[in-house]
Amino acid sequence: EEGQTATPNVTLSMSAPDFLAMANGQLNPVSAFMQGKIRVTGDMGLAMRLQSILT
């Protein structure tokens, strides 16, 4: 089901160019997080599991 949830488990925030760089394999998600290019709100464990989707 599409749409927004009132209480997301995790929210990732990043710039569009950084998202595209990750999707193209040019930017490592962990490195991006450590450099402050990705902001995580919520369940950090779930965010780490999303790494396989982003690369």
C-alpha positions, 0 to 999 in steps of 0.5 A: 500500500502506497502512502505515508505512515503516521509512525515510521520505524526509520526515516532516512534523509539525504540529498538527491545526488547522494541517493543517486550516487548510492544507487549507482554504487558510487557512494557507500551508505556507511561512509555516507552516514559517517560523513553526515550525508545521510541522517537517520531518525528512528530504528538504526538497526533497521536502517543498517538492514536497508543498506543492501537495498541502497547498494 
